[in-house]
């Protein structure tokens, strides 16, 4: 039973791949950071209707205090469930904003408390990310290929930093191929570690 931090730039296929992974193995516990952040902000009485709107408004509504509150919820859940089931944490520290990018990364102390056993980064080619976002934005801002490339590189650097802090391996998975094949590969990876 492991704690796996899963990240990647928007349109890398992270959330949809994890949904299929959990569907294939319902024993997996999936903590979707964006959904939890949306619930937190809505419970605070701020006018956000769903996660798509939160993505669209991003830095205009999400504060460092919001991130700290959801981090605390995540740490409580991991402390309670660690060792009982594999936990997949779906999160990304980098958001595309109207001025460029914003990074709201975990602190060193949070990474150490989280103590992931592995870090997975999902990525795809920049032109694929652009096409995916144009086809189904889900609140994400449109991006150019160079912005998609930069987003992936910055997200990868944060994943590598988390891996160094936690002293754990970081796996980078290319999501350009068939999603079913990736899900099967991830299931085999999880089976090998049980």
SULKAFEN-V416770 format. One record per pair of residues at least 24 apart in sequence whose ideal C-beta (glycine too) atoms are under 6 Angstrom apart, sorted by the first residue. I is the first residue (numbers start at 1). J is the second residue. If there is no record, write none. Layout:
i = (I:I)
j = (J:J)
This chain:
i = (1:1:1:2:2:3:3:3:3:4:4:5:5:5:6:6:6:7:7:7:7:7:8:8:8:9:9:9:10:11:11:11:12:12:12:12:13:13:14:17:17:18:18:20:21:21:24:24:27:28:28:29:29:29:30:31:32:33:36:37:40:40:40:52:52:55:55:56:58:59:59:67:71:75:92:93:94:94:94:96:105:108:111:111:111:116:116:117:118:118:119:119:119:119:120:121:121:121:122:122:123:124:124:128)
j = (83:85:86:86:117:78:87:116:117:88:118:89:116:119:88:90:120:91:92:121:155:159:121:122:123:151:152:155:140:129:132:133:122:123:124:175:122:175:122:179:182:88:90:183:183:186:183:187:85:86:88:81:85:87:88:89:90:91:70:70:66:69:70:138:139:139:140:139:95:97:102:104:110:113:155:158:151:154:155:141:158:165:162:165:166:166:168:168:168:169:159:162:163:170:171:156:159:172:173:175:152:175:176:176)
